[in-house]
């Protein structure tokens, strides 16, 4: 199909990414996005990098505006992730991986995770981690197998 009529909205619900197919496949690909704090407020002047997840190369850099919005233009087809970085280049957060084709416009976002003290993160998630590992191994329930077999038993 040489030309597509109008715009076709193809939401990628699992990842919160929306791909817009342009009417002409010869147009360059574009990535539109937003950078947010954990409380959904925009990150004014956020530093962003577009990383090709196949080659590992940084393909482009951008700076968000006051509303946290950014754009990467003239993007080659491929699979990418947007990184939110500090002024010194340290990665704060990585967005979802997405694939873009020639002529597409992809809308994505990167959001900082809430800051939780490391000690509470370890202990608050212990039960959930144990349950997740057990479920992965096919364990549905745990119950005592009988009387204590080794001292000290009470």
HURACOR-V473420 format. One record per pair of residues at least 24 apart in sequence whose C-alpha atoms are under 10 Angstrom apart, sorted by the first residue. I is the first residue (numbers start at 1). GAP is how many residues later the second one is. If there is no record, write none. Layout:
((I GAP) (I GAP))
This chain:
((1 24) (2 24) (7 97) (10 96) (11 95) (11 96) (12 86) (15 80) (15 81) (15 82) (15 83) (15 93) (15 94) (16 80) (16 91) (16 92) (16 93) (17 79) (17 80) (17 81) (17 89) (17 90) (17 91) (17 92) (18 80) (18 87) (18 88) (18 89) (18 90) (19 79) (19 80) (19 81) (19 82) (19 85) (19 86) (19 87) (19 88) (19 89) (20 80) (20 83) (20 84) (20 85) (20 86) (20 87) (21 79) (21 80) (21 81) (21 82) (21 83) (21 84) (21 85) (22 80) (22 81) (22 82) (22 83) (23 80) (23 81) (24 78) (24 79) (24 80) (25 76) (25 77) (25 78) (25 79) (26 76) (26 77) (26 78) (27 47) (27 75) (27 76) (27 77) (27 78) (28 45) (28 46) (28 47) (28 48) (28 49) (28 73) (28 74) (28 75) (28 76) (28 77) (29 43) (29 44) (29 45) (29 46) (29 47) (29 48) (29 71) (29 72) (29 73) (29 74) (29 75) (29 76) (29 77) (30 41) (30 42) (30 43) (30 44) (30 45) (30 46) (30 47) (30 70) (30 71) (30 72) (30 73) (30 74) (30 75) (30 76) (30 77) (31 39) (31 40) (31 41) (31 42) (31 43) (31 44) (31 49) (31 51) (31 69) (31 73) (31 74) (31 75) (31 76) (31 77) (32 37) (32 38) (32 39) (32 40) (32 41) (32 73) (32 74) (32 75) (32 76) (32 77) (33 31) (33 35) (33 36) (33 37) (33 38) (33 39) (33 49) (33 73) (33 74) (33 75) (33 76) (33 77) (34 30) (34 31) (34 33) (34 34) (34 35) (34 36) (34 37) (34 73) (34 74) (34 75) (34 76) (34 77) (35 28) (35 29) (35 30) (35 32) (35 33) (35 34) (35 35) (35 47) (35 48) (35 49) (35 60) (35 73) (35 74) (35 75) (35 76) (35 77) (36 31) (36 32) (36 33) (36 48) (36 73) (36 74) (36 75) (36 76) (36 77) (37 31) (37 73) (37 74) (37 75) (37 76) (37 77) (38 72) (38 73) (38 74) (38 75) (38 76) (38 77) (39 72) (39 73) (39 74) (39 75) (40 71) (40 72) (41 26) (41 27) (41 70) (42 24) (42 25) (42 26) (42 27) (42 69) (43 24) (43 25) (43 26) (43 68) (43 69) (44 24) (44 25) (45 24) (45 25) (46 24) (46 38) (46 39) (46 40) (46 41) (47 36) (47 37) (47 38) (47 39) (47 40) (47 41) (47 42) (47 44) (48 24) (48 34) (48 35) (48 36) (48 37) (48 38) (48 39) (48 41) (48 43) (48 45) (48 46) (48 62) (49 32) (49 33) (49 34) (49 35) (49 36) (49 40) (49 42) (49 45) (50 25) (50 30) (50 31) (50 32) (50 33) (50 34) (50 44) (50 45) (51 28) (51 29) (51 30) (51 31) (51 32) (51 43) (51 46) (52 24) (52 25) (52 26) (52 27) (52 28) (52 29) (52 30) (52 45) (52 46) (52 47) (53 25) (53 26) (53 27) (53 28) (53 29) (53 44) (53 45) (53 46) (54 24) (54 25) (54 26) (55 24) (55 25) (56 24) (56 25) (58 24) (58 25) (68 41) (68 42) (69 40) (70 38) (70 39) (71 35) (71 36) (72 33) (72 34) (73 32) (74 28) (74 29) (75 25) (75 26) (75 27) (75 28) (75 29) (75 30) (76 24) (76 25) (76 26) (76 27) (77 24) (77 25) (77 26) (77 27) (78 24) (81 27) (81 28) (81 29) (82 26) (82 27) (82 28) (83 26) (83 27) (84 25) (84 26) (84 27) (84 28))
